[in-house]
Amino acid sequence: MKIGVVSRIVGCGLLGLVALACGGSDDESCGTAAAPKPITIKDVSPAYGASVPNSAIVQSFTIAGQHLQLDLGFSLPPAHTAGQSVPAPMHWSITTSGADTVYTSEPFSWQTAPAHVEVYPSSAFKTADGCILGLPKPLFQYDITAP
């Protein structure tokens, strides 16, 4: 009889350790402030490395497989030589397409052309369930020519 009780206690203890270990791996997959979980994007436009006229530029990207409404903020690293966007700040529309979320800017131009454009997300994003997610850096990288 005592062996049966001990077996149940050991079994429950092992089950508890397995549940705790699984819970820990779930937390790691959520990302941290120091290492956000990458958000998978596709259909970035203008494409990385493209060259586009500095007139009525429309930037867009698609978040693959997730419906995420992000409060977008951007930073311009030293490699960015095009100045600020006109108009500033840039406005974005958000639509869903199947399981994806599509972000599209209003048409704009940059202050200086010809120039190089690099745009980084300014921060990571915290979801309602506490996950920390991050967009790729750079989010946009292209060159602009005079209109």
Secondary structure by P-SEA (a helix, b strand, c coil): caaaaaaaaaaaaaaaaaaaaaaaaaaaaacccccccbbbbcccccccccccccccccccccccccccccbbbbbbcccccccccccccbbbbbbbcccbbbbbbcccccccccbbbbbcccbbbbcccbbbbbccccccccccccc
